[in-house]
Amino acid sequence: MKKEKYVEDLIEGDEVRDRFAVKEKTPPKEYTKGWYFRLMVGDKTGKIPLVYWGGSEERFVRRIYESLKVGDVVEVKGVVSTYKGELQISINEEELHGIDRIKSGDYEVEEYIPSTERDVDEMFTELLQLARTIDNDDLYELVSSFLKDEDFVERFKRAPYSKKYNHNYLGGLLEHTLIETKLADEIAEIYNEVDRDLLLASAIIHDFGKVREYNTSTSIELTNEAQLVGHTVICERMIKEKTDEISGFPEDLKLELSHIVLSHHGDYEWGSPRSPRTEEAVALHHIDLLAVRLSGFLQAKDEFGPEDEEMIYVSKEGVQRPIFNR
């Protein structure tokens, strides 16, 4: 059975018999008629809460709950209701509703995780064109060694930039990288003190570690490598592997690249192992900060409707900012 109705199309009163991906789980709790649990389910168009209203047999309800894992695709039979002004799917055990796990391979992954609205091949071509303007032979060879690697490019085009705050969809990393590279090009035009080739190359490659940071099946989840090491260190190692393969690559340039990558988050409290200490490192940090904050703000604004009276954007740092709705 293929998906017939997406989250964005659901309305109150709809009888639902369709497939959704499990995004989040909340353990069972007791209520007046027995036991219930909550899930957050979704597809490529959005997410919706799901409540399973079970009977008095706690063990039975827990067995169903524990059989479902984040990332699973499930077939849901229930009804769309409203709770505190928010749509949710209700599954009532007494009414023969249900939820069943679907075997891997019996569904299209792309139905359950959002993708960029932009053309991936066009964005990659634009990034290649910017890369070709790098005059320094060593830096150009380094960047090209990634962008000509078919396996890497396939993963890069598909990778999300983040799990939650901005560009958190397939193709998001490429989209974000292109934004930062174009900003770097403009910054280098304004500040002659900045080494354009070094800044542009760094803008292109500094987040390449993110191709190994996330698993993307029906949801975006951190890999073990990302949780234990982090994408900045992963990227620094990837760059070292490439530069070691390039004959005569200058040692001082290797060191500068490592510094820029490891310091691009800026302050120590933001997870950066070193604060920016060169012109290019400072520039890239603020380019990254602008791209993250403005893209996150615009994405949050786009998720609100014109009828919403209050729109609040919560930044990656947890700061709440009201959005002016014009």
BAFI-232586 format. One line per 5 residues: number of its first residue (from 1); their letters; for each residue x, y, z of C-alpha. Coordinates in steps of 0.1 Angstrom, whole numbers, plus 5000, padded with zeros to 4 digits. Example, Ala and Ser with C-alpha at 12.3 -4.5 7.8 and 13.67 -1.06 7.14 Angstrom:
! residues 2
1> as> 5123 4955 5078  5137 4989 5071 .
//
This chain:
! residues 326
1> mkkek> 5000 5000 5000  5014 5034 4990  5008 5066 5009  4975 5082 4998  4972 5112 5022 .
6> yvedl> 5000 5133 5037  5001 5151 5071  4996 5185 5055  4962 5173 5040  4947 5158 5072 .
11> iegde> 4916 5176 5087  4895 5170 5117  4872 5140 5113  4893 5122 5087  4893 5084 5089 .
16> vrdrf> 4930 5075 5086  4944 5043 5071  4978 5052 5059  5015 5050 5065  5036 5073 5086 .
21> avkek> 5071 5073 5101  5077 5073 5139  5096 5104 5148  5093 5105 5186  5080 5083 5215 .
26> tppke> 5066 5090 5249  5062 5060 5273  5028 5047 5284  5008 5063 5311  4976 5054 5330 .
31> ytkgw> 4943 5071 5323  4907 5066 5335  4900 5037 5310  4934 5020 5311  4968 5028 5295 .
36> yfrlm> 4978 5051 5266  5010 5063 5249  5019 5091 5226  5040 5091 5194  5050 5118 5170 .
41> vgdkt> 5045 5105 5134  5051 5122 5101  5060 5121 5065  5078 5144 5040  5051 5172 5045 .
46> gkipl> 5052 5174 5083  5045 5158 5117  5014 5151 5138  5009 5137 5173  4994 5103 5176 .
51> vywgg> 4977 5089 5207  4971 5052 5212  4942 5048 5237  4945 5013 5251  4925 4992 5275 .
56> seerf> 4932 4981 5311  4959 4955 5301  4991 4975 5307  5013 4946 5295  4995 4945 5261 .
61> vrriy> 4998 4983 5256  5035 4983 5266  5041 4954 5242  5027 4975 5213  5047 5006 5224 .
66> eslkv> 5080 4986 5227  5075 4970 5193  5077 5005 5177  5111 5022 5172  5119 5057 5161 .
71> gdvve> 5124 5055 5123  5099 5027 5118  5072 5031 5092  5038 5021 5106  5004 5016 5091 .
76> vkgvv> 4979 5035 5111  4942 5030 5114  4925 5058 5134  4907 5091 5132  4919 5127 5132 .
81> stykg> 4907 5147 5162  4916 5180 5178  4932 5185 5212  4939 5219 5226  4935 5234 5191 .
86> elqis> 4960 5210 5176  4953 5181 5152  4962 5146 5163  4955 5110 5152  4936 5090 5178 .
91> ineee> 4938 5052 5178  4912 5037 5200  4916 5000 5209  4879 4996 5216  4870 5008 5181 .
96> lhgid> 4893 4983 5164  4918 5009 5154  4954 4998 5152  4990 5005 5144  5013 4980 5127 .
101> riksg> 5050 4981 5118  5059 4979 5081  5089 4958 5070  5119 4977 5057  5119 4977 5019 .
106> dyeve> 5081 4978 5016  5080 5016 5014  5097 5046 4997  5120 5064 5021  5116 5097 5003 .
111> eyips> 5079 5097 5013  5088 5101 5050  5116 5127 5052  5115 5162 5037  5137 5172 5008 .
116> terdv> 5150 5206 4996  5126 5224 4973  5156 5235 4951  5171 5215 4923  5200 5196 4937 .
121> demft> 5219 5193 4904  5216 5230 4897  5229 5238 4932  5258 5215 4928  5267 5230 4894 .
126> ellql> 5267 5264 4909  5290 5252 4937  5313 5237 4912  5314 5270 4893  5325 5288 4925 .
131> artid> 5351 5262 4932  5366 5267 4898  5374 5304 4907  5399 5292 4934  5433 5302 4920 .
136> nddly> 5456 5285 4946  5465 5252 4930  5468 5233 4963  5434 5245 4976  5417 5239 4942 .
141> elvss> 5431 5203 4941  5419 5197 4977  5384 5209 4970  5383 5191 4936  5393 5158 4953 .
146> flkde> 5360 5159 4972  5338 5173 4945  5350 5147 4919  5346 5118 4942  5313 5102 4930 .
151> dfver> 5306 5083 4962  5312 5114 4983  5291 5136 4960  5262 5112 4961  5262 5114 4999 .
156> fkrap> 5268 5151 5000  5238 5159 4977  5215 5138 4999  5227 5148 5034  5208 5172 5057 .
161> yskky> 5225 5201 5073  5210 5195 5107  5184 5174 5126  5162 5202 5138  5169 5239 5134 .
166> nhnyl> 5176 5247 5097  5181 5230 5064  5169 5198 5082  5160 5179 5051  5175 5159 5023 .
171> gglle> 5198 5182 5002  5200 5207 5031  5238 5204 5035  5244 5213 4998  5219 5242 5000 .
176> htlie> 5235 5255 5032  5271 5251 5018  5261 5270 4986  5247 5299 5007  5279 5301 5028 .
181> tklad> 5302 5299 4998  5284 5327 4981  5286 5348 5013  5323 5340 5015  5328 5352 4979 .
186> eiaei> 5311 5386 4988  5330 5390 5021  5364 5384 5003  5354 5411 4978  5348 5436 5006 .
191> ynevd> 5378 5427 5028  5410 5427 5008  5429 5415 5039  5412 5381 5037  5427 5354 5015 .
196> rdlll> 5399 5348 4991  5411 5313 4980  5415 5301 5016  5381 5315 5027  5362 5301 4996 .
201> asaii> 5378 5267 5000  5371 5266 5037  5334 5277 5031  5330 5248 5007  5346 5220 5028 .
206> hdfgk> 5342 5230 5065  5309 5211 5069  5318 5180 5048  5320 5160 5080  5282 5162 5081 .
211> vreyn> 5280 5135 5054  5290 5112 5082  5271 5129 5110  5235 5117 5102  5217 5086 5093 .
216> tstsi> 5187 5094 5070  5162 5066 5066  5127 5079 5076  5141 5104 5100  5174 5123 5107 .
221> eltne> 5194 5107 5135  5229 5112 5147  5255 5085 5139  5276 5070 5167  5306 5088 5151 .
226> aqlvg> 5288 5121 5153  5278 5116 5189  5313 5106 5201  5335 5128 5178  5314 5155 5161 .
231> htvic> 5313 5168 5125  5341 5193 5130  5366 5167 5140  5353 5143 5114  5358 5170 5087 .
236> ermik> 5393 5179 5100  5403 5142 5096  5388 5140 5062  5408 5170 5050  5440 5155 5065 .
241> ektde> 5434 5123 5046  5430 5142 5013  5459 5166 5019  5482 5137 5027  5474 5123 4993 .
246> isgfp> 5483 5155 4975  5520 5157 4967  5538 5187 4982  5507 5202 5000  5521 5229 5022 .
251> edlkl> 5522 5221 5059  5513 5256 5070  5483 5255 5047  5472 5222 5063  5475 5238 5097 .
256> elshi> 5454 5269 5087  5427 5247 5072  5426 5226 5104  5423 5257 5125  5395 5272 5103 .
261> vlshh> 5374 5240 5104  5379 5233 5141  5371 5269 5151  5342 5277 5128  5316 5274 5157 .
266> gdyew> 5333 5303 5173  5331 5303 5211  5341 5273 5233  5306 5272 5248  5292 5265 5213 .
271> gsprs> 5313 5234 5210  5343 5248 5193  5377 5233 5204  5395 5265 5194  5383 5301 5190 .
276> prtee> 5390 5317 5156  5425 5333 5154  5430 5342 5118  5411 5366 5094  5396 5337 5074 .
281> avalh> 5386 5318 5106  5368 5348 5120  5351 5355 5086  5339 5319 5082  5326 5318 5118 .
286> hidll> 5304 5348 5112  5294 5336 5078  5283 5303 5094  5265 5321 5122  5246 5344 5097 .
291> avrls> 5236 5315 5075  5224 5294 5104  5204 5321 5122  5189 5338 5091  5180 5305 5074 .
296> gflqa> 5166 5292 5107  5145 5323 5111  5132 5322 5076  5124 5285 5079  5106 5290 5112 .
301> kdefg> 5086 5319 5097  5076 5298 5067  5061 5271 5090  5036 5296 5105  5004 5304 5088 .
306> pedee> 4990 5339 5081  4963 5332 5107  4988 5327 5135  4986 5356 5159  5019 5350 5176 .
311> miyvs> 5050 5336 5159  5081 5328 5180  5114 5317 5165  5135 5296 5189  5172 5297 5179 .
316> kegvq> 5197 5268 5181  5209 5285 5213  5174 5284 5228  5168 5321 5225  5132 5330 5217 .
321> rpifn> 5126 5358 5192  5092 5371 5181  5086 5372 5144  5070 5402 5129  5042 5390 5106 .
326> r> 5037 5415 5078 .
//
